[in-house]
């Protein structure tokens, strides 16, 4: 089933706020936000991608129909973007980063 958000005529951040509310309430649904300006298109697209959605845009008569479908995370995605683990401490035992070129290791 689809949820359609009509955000035509609204200036940012209103289209983003409306889209975020619907995404949060309907994570399994296909969400379509309709906007009529490039700024809203860009901001809604950034929001959806940051929330793990695949985004497709169709332009129709000066309006943008932004379709968002939630992606299932793969193991690779989970490794690249792990969930925050609360308080984390990292112990560095060297003033170098990596191995090989010591000068580059000092810069990094």
N, C-alpha and C positions, 0 to 999 in steps of 0.2 A: 504494500500500500504506500501511497505517496502523501506527503504533507507539503502543501504549497504556502509559501510566505510571500505576500504581496507587499514589497517594500518600495514600490515605485513612488517617486515624489518625496521620499524621506532622505534627509541628509545624514551623513555619518555623525555619530556612531549608531544611529537607530537601526539600520539594516543589520549591522553586526550583532547588536544586543538581541534583536528579535530572533535572528538565526541561532545564536548561542543558546537561547532559552529552548527553542524547539529541538536542537541537536541534543541537549542534555536530557530532555524529557522523552525523546524518541530515538534512542541510539540504533535501533534495528530497522528503522524506516528509511526510505529514500526521501530526502528532503530537497525541495526545489525552492530557491529564493529568486524572486523576480525583482530586478533593480533597473534603474534607467540612467545610471551615470557610471563612468569608468572608475571613479574613486570607490564607490560602494562595491563594484565588481571586484576590484583588487583587494579590498579589506575583507569582504566575505570569503573570497577564495583563500586568502592567507589564514583566516580563522579555521576554515574547514580542514585545510591541509595540516595545520598545527594540531588539530584534534584527531588526526588519523583517518580522514575521509579522502576518498578519491573524488576529484572534482572534474566535471565536464561542463563547458559553457557553450550555449547556443545563443547567437544573436538573432533577434526577430524584430524587425521594424524599430530599431533604435532601443530595444530593451534587451537585457541580458537575463537568460534563464540559466541559473547556476544549479546543476544537479549534483547532489552530494550523497555518496554511498560509503558507509563505514567499511574500512579495510580490516581484515583479520590480520593481526600481527604475525609475522613469521619469526622464527628463532633469530634470524639476522637482525630484524628490526628491534627485537627485545634486547639484543646485545648492544645495539647502537644507542638505544634510548631506554635504559633501565628505569624502573620505578625508583623514586627517591627512597632511601633506606633509613631516613631519620638522620641522626647525628653520625657523621662519618669522619674519621681521622685518617690521613694518609701520611705515612712515615717515609721520608726520602733519606736514603743512606749515602748519597753521593751528591756532589755539586755538578755532576755531568748527567746529561740525558742521552740515553742510547749508548751504542758501542761503535767503535771505529774511529772516526775523526774527532779527536779530543777538543779541538778548537770549536767545531760545530756543536759538540756536546755542551760546552760551556755557554755558548750563545743561547741554545735552546733552554 
